[in-house]
Amino acid sequence: MMNNKYKILIIEDDRNIRNIMISLLETADYQVICADSCGAGKTLYRSHNPDVVILDLGLPDMDGMNFLKFVREDSLTPIIVLSARTDDMDKVTALDEGANDYVTKPFSSAELLARIRTALRNYRQSAGGKALGGVFKQRDLTIVYDARQVFIGQNEIRLSQTEYNIVALLSENCGKMMTYASIIKGIWGYSDEGSIKKLQVNMANIRKKFGVRPGEKWYISNELGVGYRMNGVNEI
Ligand code: CA
């Protein structure tokens, strides 16, 4: 029998949360497989080759980070980390180890489904190469990579080299929360004590040039202590 459903592996030891996710995801027409430990998760991952993994960090046998490293040794399969922890360091570590995104418990159904859709879309895009024709387009925002130009509607936004590089990097990773460290590494290649401050100053300038008013939602969101994300189409 043909089965075109996306397959999602849930690794979570809390049975209630697992059952909630199973009914949510099955209702959304995904195929769901479940493990309640890191070890069982690895076995299922190898045998089922899922399209997305939802990974709890606090597992009974091993830390979820162990699973993350195991997958990232040879695969870019999207991994969304599920964390009850409010500690930003955990999120940052998971993202830097290759997690695509995270959701903090308690999460809303809409939020989890949005994260899954974004992860799947980004994975398909990265598998298919860069944006077609070297142009990124989202609503009013257009980025022409070859010309290094950014437009809002018809108006070109004049960015410095560094500002452009930041916007381009975030757009190439659209939908993905990028940690400060990963952005800094991508832009300057090194980091020192002043790097985060430098990044924040550049972001403030970009915001200003985009004409964003204080408190107004725009293309890039910032999670304090974690990083920045170029929001996906339905997330602005
Ligand atoms: Ca747990």
py3Dmol code that shows the C-alpha trace and the ligand (Angstrom):
import py3Dmol

protein = """\
ATOM      1  CA  MET A   1       0.000   0.000   0.000  1.00  0.00           C
ATOM      2  CA  MET A   2       1.219   3.483  -0.808  1.00  0.00           C
ATOM      3  CA  ASN A   3       1.949   5.625   2.170  1.00  0.00           C
ATOM      4  CA  ASN A   4       2.814   9.240   1.492  1.00  0.00           C
ATOM      5  CA  LYS A   5       2.434  10.490   5.028  1.00  0.00           C
ATOM      6  CA  TYR A   6       5.375  12.120   6.736  1.00  0.00           C
ATOM      7  CA  LYS A   7       6.721   9.925   9.488  1.00  0.00           C
ATOM      8  CA  ILE A   8       7.421  11.501  12.850  1.00  0.00           C
ATOM      9  CA  LEU A   9       9.403   9.842  15.601  1.00  0.00           C
ATOM     10  CA  ILE A  10       8.529  11.009  19.114  1.00  0.00           C
ATOM     11  CA  ILE A  11      11.043  10.280  21.854  1.00  0.00           C
ATOM     12  CA  GLU A  12       9.434  11.170  25.163  1.00  0.00           C
ATOM     13  CA  ASP A  13       9.171   9.251  28.432  1.00  0.00           C
ATOM     14  CA  ASP A  14       6.112  11.073  29.773  1.00  0.00           C
ATOM     15  CA  ARG A  15       3.163   8.950  28.663  1.00  0.00           C
ATOM     16  CA  ASN A  16       0.606  11.752  28.933  1.00  0.00           C
ATOM     17  CA  ILE A  17       2.580  14.145  26.761  1.00  0.00           C
ATOM     18  CA  ARG A  18       3.291  11.314  24.328  1.00  0.00           C
ATOM     19  CA  ASN A  19      -0.403  10.453  23.997  1.00  0.00           C
ATOM     20  CA  ILE A  20      -1.353  14.087  23.507  1.00  0.00           C
ATOM     21  CA  MET A  21       1.238  14.410  20.728  1.00  0.00           C
ATOM     22  CA  ILE A  22       0.181  11.144  19.083  1.00  0.00           C
ATOM     23  CA  SER A  23      -3.455  12.198  18.780  1.00  0.00           C
ATOM     24  CA  LEU A  24      -2.473  15.699  17.697  1.00  0.00           C
ATOM     25  CA  LEU A  25      -0.088  14.506  14.993  1.00  0.00           C
ATOM     26  CA  GLU A  26      -2.294  11.679  13.747  1.00  0.00           C
ATOM     27  CA  THR A  27      -5.183  14.121  13.461  1.00  0.00           C
ATOM     28  CA  ALA A  28      -2.865  16.327  11.397  1.00  0.00           C
ATOM     29  CA  ASP A  29      -2.328  13.292   9.139  1.00  0.00           C
ATOM     30  CA  TYR A  30       1.204  12.372  10.132  1.00  0.00           C
ATOM     31  CA  GLN A  31       2.347   8.837  10.727  1.00  0.00           C
ATOM     32  CA  VAL A  32       3.678   8.596  14.282  1.00  0.00           C
ATOM     33  CA  ILE A  33       6.123   6.220  15.915  1.00  0.00           C
ATOM     34  CA  CYS A  34       7.127   6.478  19.556  1.00  0.00           C
ATOM     35  CA  ALA A  35       9.943   5.629  21.897  1.00  0.00           C
ATOM     36  CA  ASP A  36      10.136   6.211  25.648  1.00  0.00           C
ATOM     37  CA  SER A  37      13.927   6.172  25.966  1.00  0.00           C
ATOM     38  CA  CYS A  38      17.017   7.282  24.116  1.00  0.00           C
ATOM     39  CA  GLY A  39      18.052   3.679  23.364  1.00  0.00           C
ATOM     40  CA  ALA A  40      14.638   2.715  21.981  1.00  0.00           C
ATOM     41  CA  GLY A  41      14.631   5.941  19.989  1.00  0.00           C
ATOM     42  CA  LYS A  42      17.915   5.045  18.277  1.00  0.00           C
ATOM     43  CA  THR A  43      16.589   1.614  17.323  1.00  0.00           C
ATOM     44  CA  LEU A  44      13.396   3.081  15.844  1.00  0.00           C
ATOM     45  CA  TYR A  45      15.345   5.830  14.101  1.00  0.00           C
ATOM     46  CA  ARG A  46      17.567   3.280  12.347  1.00  0.00           C
ATOM     47  CA  SER A  47      14.708   0.998  11.327  1.00  0.00           C
ATOM     48  CA  HIS A  48      12.149   3.657  10.302  1.00  0.00           C
ATOM     49  CA  ASN A  49      14.145   6.572   8.919  1.00  0.00           C
ATOM     50  CA  PRO A  50      11.649   9.238  10.100  1.00  0.00           C
ATOM     51  CA  ASP A  51      11.137  12.614   8.383  1.00  0.00           C
ATOM     52  CA  VAL A  52      11.155  14.540  11.658  1.00  0.00           C
ATOM     53  CA  VAL A  53      12.146  13.680  15.226  1.00  0.00           C
ATOM     54  CA  ILE A  54      10.570  15.276  18.293  1.00  0.00           C
ATOM     55  CA  LEU A  55      13.031  14.759  21.086  1.00  0.00           C
ATOM     56  CA  ASP A  56      12.567  15.218  24.811  1.00  0.00           C
ATOM     57  CA  LEU A  57      15.854  16.165  26.469  1.00  0.00           C
ATOM     58  CA  GLY A  58      15.142  14.579  29.856  1.00  0.00           C
ATOM     59  CA  LEU A  59      15.034  10.849  29.177  1.00  0.00           C
ATOM     60  CA  PRO A  60      15.406   8.004  31.703  1.00  0.00           C
ATOM     61  CA  ASP A  61      18.413   6.192  30.181  1.00  0.00           C
ATOM     62  CA  MET A  62      20.503   8.912  28.547  1.00  0.00           C
ATOM     63  CA  ASP A  63      20.273  12.642  27.998  1.00  0.00           C
ATOM     64  CA  GLY A  64      18.437  13.522  24.792  1.00  0.00           C
ATOM     65  CA  MET A  65      21.601  15.317  23.662  1.00  0.00           C
ATOM     66  CA  ASN A  66      23.100  11.884  23.189  1.00  0.00           C
ATOM     67  CA  PHE A  67      20.445  11.070  20.577  1.00  0.00           C
ATOM     68  CA  LEU A  68      21.019  14.408  18.876  1.00  0.00           C
ATOM     69  CA  LYS A  69      24.730  13.717  18.438  1.00  0.00           C
ATOM     70  CA  PHE A  70      23.996  10.184  17.253  1.00  0.00           C
ATOM     71  CA  VAL A  71      21.755  11.452  14.428  1.00  0.00           C
ATOM     72  CA  ARG A  72      23.994  14.364  13.448  1.00  0.00           C
ATOM     73  CA  GLU A  73      26.951  12.055  12.863  1.00  0.00           C
ATOM     74  CA  ASP A  74      25.534  11.295   9.435  1.00  0.00           C
ATOM     75  CA  SER A  75      22.152  12.885   8.896  1.00  0.00           C
ATOM     76  CA  LEU A  76      20.369  16.235   8.681  1.00  0.00           C
ATOM     77  CA  THR A  77      16.963  14.818   9.586  1.00  0.00           C
ATOM     78  CA  PRO A  78      15.096  17.675  11.312  1.00  0.00           C
ATOM     79  CA  ILE A  79      15.051  17.381  15.090  1.00  0.00           C
ATOM     80  CA  ILE A  80      12.751  19.478  17.253  1.00  0.00           C
ATOM     81  CA  VAL A  81      13.783  19.433  20.876  1.00  0.00           C
ATOM     82  CA  LEU A  82      11.073  19.330  23.490  1.00  0.00           C
ATOM     83  CA  SER A  83      12.167  20.728  26.770  1.00  0.00           C
ATOM     84  CA  ALA A  84      10.522  21.326  30.099  1.00  0.00           C
ATOM     85  CA  ARG A  85      13.636  23.155  31.076  1.00  0.00           C
ATOM     86  CA  THR A  86      13.502  26.889  31.090  1.00  0.00           C
ATOM     87  CA  ASP A  87      17.265  27.164  31.174  1.00  0.00           C
ATOM     88  CA  ASP A  88      18.367  28.938  28.006  1.00  0.00           C
ATOM     89  CA  MET A  89      21.696  27.108  28.023  1.00  0.00           C
ATOM     90  CA  ASP A  90      19.940  23.831  27.210  1.00  0.00           C
ATOM     91  CA  LYS A  91      18.224  25.332  24.201  1.00  0.00           C
ATOM     92  CA  VAL A  92      21.431  26.966  23.038  1.00  0.00           C
ATOM     93  CA  THR A  93      23.431  23.754  23.461  1.00  0.00           C
ATOM     94  CA  ALA A  94      20.802  21.710  21.619  1.00  0.00           C
ATOM     95  CA  LEU A  95      20.671  24.198  18.731  1.00  0.00           C
ATOM     96  CA  ASP A  96      24.452  24.350  18.523  1.00  0.00           C
ATOM     97  CA  GLU A  97      24.591  20.543  18.467  1.00  0.00           C
ATOM     98  CA  GLY A  98      22.331  20.594  15.418  1.00  0.00           C
ATOM     99  CA  ALA A  99      18.758  20.655  16.669  1.00  0.00           C
ATOM    100  CA  ASN A 100      16.588  22.552  14.173  1.00  0.00           C
ATOM    101  CA  ASP A 101      14.279  24.040  16.713  1.00  0.00           C
ATOM    102  CA  TYR A 102      12.822  23.634  20.153  1.00  0.00           C
ATOM    103  CA  VAL A 103       9.468  23.847  21.847  1.00  0.00           C
ATOM    104  CA  THR A 104       9.212  24.523  25.548  1.00  0.00           C
ATOM    105  CA  LYS A 105       6.655  22.561  27.567  1.00  0.00           C
ATOM    106  CA  PRO A 106       3.844  23.310  28.022  1.00  0.00           C
ATOM    107  CA  PHE A 107       3.432  23.983  24.308  1.00  0.00           C
ATOM    108  CA  SER A 108       0.346  24.755  22.259  1.00  0.00           C
ATOM    109  CA  SER A 109      -0.819  22.375  19.526  1.00  0.00           C
ATOM    110  CA  ALA A 110      -0.614  25.152  16.953  1.00  0.00           C
ATOM    111  CA  GLU A 111       2.964  25.947  17.937  1.00  0.00           C
ATOM    112  CA  LEU A 112       4.149  22.343  17.676  1.00  0.00           C
ATOM    113  CA  LEU A 113       2.453  21.840  14.305  1.00  0.00           C
ATOM    114  CA  ALA A 114       3.948  25.090  12.995  1.00  0.00           C
ATOM    115  CA  ARG A 115       7.442  24.009  14.072  1.00  0.00           C
ATOM    116  CA  ILE A 116       7.018  20.649  12.329  1.00  0.00           C
ATOM    117  CA  ARG A 117       5.814  22.249   9.097  1.00  0.00           C
ATOM    118  CA  THR A 118       8.730  24.682   9.137  1.00  0.00           C
ATOM    119  CA  ALA A 119      11.252  21.913   9.804  1.00  0.00           C
ATOM    120  CA  LEU A 120       9.893  19.823   6.930  1.00  0.00           C
ATOM    121  CA  ARG A 121       9.843  22.773   4.546  1.00  0.00           C
ATOM    122  CA  ASN A 122      13.388  23.860   5.384  1.00  0.00           C
ATOM    123  CA  TYR A 123      14.649  20.320   5.020  1.00  0.00           C
ATOM    124  CA  ARG A 124      13.069  19.954   1.586  1.00  0.00           C
ATOM    125  CA  GLN A 125      14.514  23.319   0.539  1.00  0.00           C
ATOM    126  CA  SER A 126      18.009  22.541   1.733  1.00  0.00           C
ATOM    127  CA  ALA A 127      17.815  19.143   0.053  1.00  0.00           C
ATOM    128  CA  GLY A 128      16.798  20.907  -3.161  1.00  0.00           C
ATOM    129  CA  GLY A 129      19.541  23.505  -3.040  1.00  0.00           C
ATOM    130  CA  LYS A 130      19.392  27.253  -2.590  1.00  0.00           C
ATOM    131  CA  ALA A 131      16.400  29.424  -3.352  1.00  0.00           C
ATOM    132  CA  LEU A 132      15.528  29.252  -7.038  1.00  0.00           C
ATOM    133  CA  GLY A 133      17.299  31.878  -9.135  1.00  0.00           C
ATOM    134  CA  GLY A 134      19.136  33.147  -6.065  1.00  0.00           C
ATOM    135  CA  VAL A 135      16.145  35.151  -4.863  1.00  0.00           C
ATOM    136  CA  PHE A 136      14.518  34.933  -1.460  1.00  0.00           C
ATOM    137  CA  LYS A 137      10.956  36.182  -1.320  1.00  0.00           C
ATOM    138  CA  GLN A 138       8.590  36.450   1.557  1.00  0.00           C
ATOM    139  CA  ARG A 139       5.657  38.820   1.583  1.00  0.00           C
ATOM    140  CA  ASP A 140       7.142  42.302   0.947  1.00  0.00           C
ATOM    141  CA  LEU A 141      10.706  41.198   1.550  1.00  0.00           C
ATOM    142  CA  THR A 142      12.929  40.291  -1.406  1.00  0.00           C
ATOM    143  CA  ILE A 143      16.605  39.392  -1.200  1.00  0.00           C
ATOM    144  CA  VAL A 144      18.611  39.106  -4.407  1.00  0.00           C
ATOM    145  CA  TYR A 145      21.639  37.119  -3.318  1.00  0.00           C
ATOM    146  CA  ASP A 146      23.817  37.659  -6.402  1.00  0.00           C
ATOM    147  CA  ALA A 147      23.410  41.431  -6.276  1.00  0.00           C
ATOM    148  CA  ARG A 148      23.438  41.496  -2.465  1.00  0.00           C
ATOM    149  CA  GLN A 149      20.307  43.648  -2.513  1.00  0.00           C
ATOM    150  CA  VAL A 150      17.402  43.733  -0.086  1.00  0.00           C
ATOM    151  CA  PHE A 151      13.998  45.206  -0.920  1.00  0.00           C
ATOM    152  CA  ILE A 152      10.826  45.925   0.988  1.00  0.00           C
ATOM    153  CA  GLY A 153       8.269  46.219  -1.755  1.00  0.00           C
ATOM    154  CA  GLN A 154       9.985  48.372  -4.394  1.00  0.00           C
ATOM    155  CA  ASN A 155      12.237  50.162  -1.914  1.00  0.00           C
ATOM    156  CA  GLU A 156      15.806  49.039  -1.597  1.00  0.00           C
ATOM    157  CA  ILE A 157      17.063  48.846   1.978  1.00  0.00           C
ATOM    158  CA  ARG A 158      20.647  50.094   2.124  1.00  0.00           C
ATOM    159  CA  LEU A 159      22.512  47.735   4.426  1.00  0.00           C
ATOM    160  CA  SER A 160      26.188  47.636   5.349  1.00  0.00           C
ATOM    161  CA  GLN A 161      28.177  44.553   4.303  1.00  0.00           C
ATOM    162  CA  THR A 162      27.822  43.039   7.769  1.00  0.00           C
ATOM    163  CA  GLU A 163      24.135  43.867   8.042  1.00  0.00           C
ATOM    164  CA  TYR A 164      23.484  42.295   4.653  1.00  0.00           C
ATOM    165  CA  ASN A 165      25.445  39.194   5.627  1.00  0.00           C
ATOM    166  CA  ILE A 166      23.334  38.766   8.760  1.00  0.00           C
ATOM    167  CA  VAL A 167      20.034  39.156   6.888  1.00  0.00           C
ATOM    168  CA  ALA A 168      21.195  36.762   4.165  1.00  0.00           C
ATOM    169  CA  LEU A 169      22.345  34.162   6.685  1.00  0.00           C
ATOM    170  CA  LEU A 170      19.040  34.282   8.578  1.00  0.00           C
ATOM    171  CA  SER A 171      17.054  34.065   5.328  1.00  0.00           C
ATOM    172  CA  GLU A 172      19.049  31.051   4.180  1.00  0.00           C
ATOM    173  CA  ASN A 173      18.042  29.416   7.447  1.00  0.00           C
ATOM    174  CA  CYS A 174      14.490  30.744   7.366  1.00  0.00           C
ATOM    175  CA  GLY A 175      12.318  29.294  10.109  1.00  0.00           C
ATOM    176  CA  LYS A 176      15.278  28.035  12.109  1.00  0.00           C
ATOM    177  CA  MET A 177      16.253  29.606  15.424  1.00  0.00           C
ATOM    178  CA  MET A 178      19.934  30.482  15.008  1.00  0.00           C
ATOM    179  CA  THR A 179      21.922  30.860  18.198  1.00  0.00           C
ATOM    180  CA  TYR A 180      24.087  33.925  18.739  1.00  0.00           C
ATOM    181  CA  ALA A 181      27.169  31.704  18.460  1.00  0.00           C
ATOM    182  CA  SER A 182      26.131  30.191  15.128  1.00  0.00           C
ATOM    183  CA  ILE A 183      25.373  33.612  13.623  1.00  0.00           C
ATOM    184  CA  ILE A 184      28.610  35.110  14.934  1.00  0.00           C
ATOM    185  CA  LYS A 185      30.571  32.170  13.550  1.00  0.00           C
ATOM    186  CA  GLY A 186      28.834  32.524  10.187  1.00  0.00           C
ATOM    187  CA  ILE A 187      29.438  36.285   9.952  1.00  0.00           C
ATOM    188  CA  TRP A 188      32.786  36.941  11.618  1.00  0.00           C
ATOM    189  CA  GLY A 189      34.233  33.431  11.766  1.00  0.00           C
ATOM    190  CA  TYR A 190      35.376  33.943  15.326  1.00  0.00           C
ATOM    191  CA  SER A 191      33.832  35.118  18.558  1.00  0.00           C
ATOM    192  CA  ASP A 192      35.099  37.109  21.479  1.00  0.00           C
ATOM    193  CA  GLU A 193      33.529  38.791  24.472  1.00  0.00           C
ATOM    194  CA  GLY A 194      32.165  41.691  22.446  1.00  0.00           C
ATOM    195  CA  SER A 195      30.638  39.553  19.681  1.00  0.00           C
ATOM    196  CA  ILE A 196      27.102  39.301  21.001  1.00  0.00           C
ATOM    197  CA  LYS A 197      27.010  43.031  21.655  1.00  0.00           C
ATOM    198  CA  LYS A 198      28.320  43.632  18.119  1.00  0.00           C
ATOM    199  CA  LEU A 199      25.604  41.369  16.709  1.00  0.00           C
ATOM    200  CA  GLN A 200      22.898  43.135  18.711  1.00  0.00           C
ATOM    201  CA  VAL A 201      24.064  46.551  17.520  1.00  0.00           C
ATOM    202  CA  ASN A 202      23.926  45.351  13.905  1.00  0.00           C
ATOM    203  CA  MET A 203      20.462  43.864  14.457  1.00  0.00           C
ATOM    204  CA  ALA A 204      19.219  47.153  15.933  1.00  0.00           C
ATOM    205  CA  ASN A 205      20.508  48.978  12.847  1.00  0.00           C
ATOM    206  CA  ILE A 206      18.867  46.460  10.503  1.00  0.00           C
ATOM    207  CA  ARG A 207      15.584  46.850  12.366  1.00  0.00           C
ATOM    208  CA  LYS A 208      15.802  50.605  12.070  1.00  0.00           C
ATOM    209  CA  LYS A 209      16.552  50.437   8.346  1.00  0.00           C
ATOM    210  CA  PHE A 210      13.596  48.124   7.844  1.00  0.00           C
ATOM    211  CA  GLY A 211      11.490  50.815   9.491  1.00  0.00           C
ATOM    212  CA  VAL A 212      10.229  48.613  12.306  1.00  0.00           C
ATOM    213  CA  ARG A 213       8.578  50.408  15.219  1.00  0.00           C
ATOM    214  CA  PRO A 214       9.307  49.327  18.787  1.00  0.00           C
ATOM    215  CA  GLY A 215       7.306  46.260  19.797  1.00  0.00           C
ATOM    216  CA  GLU A 216       6.168  45.702  16.213  1.00  0.00           C
ATOM    217  CA  LYS A 217       6.406  42.203  14.752  1.00  0.00           C
ATOM    218  CA  TRP A 218       8.578  41.913  11.669  1.00  0.00           C
ATOM    219  CA  TYR A 219      10.539  39.349   9.697  1.00  0.00           C
ATOM    220  CA  ILE A 220      13.103  38.549  12.352  1.00  0.00           C
ATOM    221  CA  SER A 221      12.301  37.533  15.902  1.00  0.00           C
ATOM    222  CA  ASN A 222      14.680  37.552  18.810  1.00  0.00           C
ATOM    223  CA  GLU A 223      14.597  35.201  21.755  1.00  0.00           C
ATOM    224  CA  LEU A 224      16.660  36.823  24.470  1.00  0.00           C
ATOM    225  CA  GLY A 225      19.566  34.692  25.585  1.00  0.00           C
ATOM    226  CA  VAL A 226      19.129  32.290  22.629  1.00  0.00           C
ATOM    227  CA  GLY A 227      19.307  33.873  19.184  1.00  0.00           C
ATOM    228  CA  TYR A 228      17.426  35.132  16.133  1.00  0.00           C
ATOM    229  CA  ARG A 229      15.036  33.565  13.658  1.00  0.00           C
ATOM    230  CA  MET A 230      13.858  34.718  10.241  1.00  0.00           C
ATOM    231  CA  ASN A 231      10.211  33.764  10.594  1.00  0.00           C
ATOM    232  CA  GLY A 232       8.533  31.426   8.160  1.00  0.00           C
ATOM    233  CA  VAL A 233       5.712  32.579   5.908  1.00  0.00           C
ATOM    234  CA  ASN A 234       2.890  32.005   8.392  1.00  0.00           C
ATOM    235  CA  GLU A 235       4.718  33.122  11.485  1.00  0.00           C
ATOM    236  CA  ILE A 236       4.838  36.874  11.199  1.00  0.00           C
TER     237      ILE A 236
END
"""
ligand_1 = """\
1
CA
Ca 11.185 13.623 30.138
"""
view = py3Dmol.view(width=600, height=400)
view.addModel(protein, "pdb")
view.setStyle({"model": 0}, {"cartoon": {"style": "trace"}})
view.addModel(ligand_1, "xyz")
view.setStyle({"model": 1}, {"stick": {}})
view.zoomTo()
view.show()
